[in-house]
Amino acid sequence: MSTKASAASPTLDSIAEFVPSPVPCVAVAAPHSEDTVLCMARAVRDGIATFLCFGDPTVVRRLAEQCEVDGNGFDVVSVPDDDTACIAAADAVSLGRASVLMKGLVTTASFMHAILRKDARLVPTGSLLSHVAAFEIQGIPRIVFLTDAAINIVPSVDDKERILENAVRVARSIGIDRPYVACIAPVEAVNPRIGSTVDAAELTQRGRGGEFAGAVVGGPFGLDVAISREAAAAKKIDDPVAGRADIIVVPSLDVGNAVYKSLVYCANARVAAVVAGARVPIVLTSRADSDETKYLSLVFAIAQRPNNKLDSGFRNN
């Protein structure tokens, strides 16, 4: 039985145990929603972060008043538009004025464009950024990570290798030392006409060859086989990962985004999400995400900072 299903398994609430000192400054692009302001106010109240925001100070003050929170814990630098807010926030991290980057009420495209600029120097040479979401799902006694639901559209098998590596590093940062990784596809048999099965089999072979030290990789698996031992048994799938996956690697953004939103809106799953592969932790949540999701994601990102209490490191050097 996987040790990750034990009583000592990390939860989204327990991730705060891995937050390192000192308290970081978080650069936020356009915190122009109630959910973002509530998240920031809670973080200040809990003593886990300070904030350097870029946006419209009048809007932020009004939102703080509407939410009945103290907005004095975060500075707001006035900028004319969302694109400028994203660039200014990314530059603040690049210049060392902040150590965590957070998306506010801006599009993912604008936010990622600011991060990927060469002069921002936030992406190490050879690195691939990827989105890693951590879910608490009713009936599953462990955190389940999903990647990539937001950034890489149709990744190649080599891209998937780096996406997998990013997710393994994130899992280890919160105490999951030997994660089980399932590469999902529609069916468990390799079919040359279904590219996801071919890629999953290739990643499994690379894992068996030692490419992902410390992680156990399996696939192709249907999502049911990846997370349900009963489904794995019914399909007679005998594999150490089957029914025990800590990390789900999806074949494309289409699949990942649909699974992410299905878990949130149909299964009432709790979630925290970060961008991995950059020089600093990045909080990338949906504009529709709740203040709790934004707060959990912020804590999750802060726990990824180098020298956290597991000394796991986050940089892709």
Secondary structure, 3 states (H helix, E strand, C coil): CCHHHCCCCCCCHHHHHHCCCCCCEEEEECCCCHHHHHHHHHHHHHCCCEEEEEECHHHHHHHHHHHCCCHHHEEEEECCCHHHHHHHHHHHHHCCCCCEEEECCCCHHHHHHHHHCHHHCCCCCCCCCEEEEEEECCCCCCEEEEECCCCCCCCCHHHHHHHHHHHHHHHHHCCCCCCEEEEECCCCCCCCCCHHHHHHHHHHHHHHCCCCCCCEEEEEECHHHHHCHHHHHHCCCCCCCCCCCCEEECCCHHHHHHHHHHHHHCCCCEEEEEEECCCCCEECCCCCCCHHHHHHHHHHHHHCCCCCCCCCCCCCC
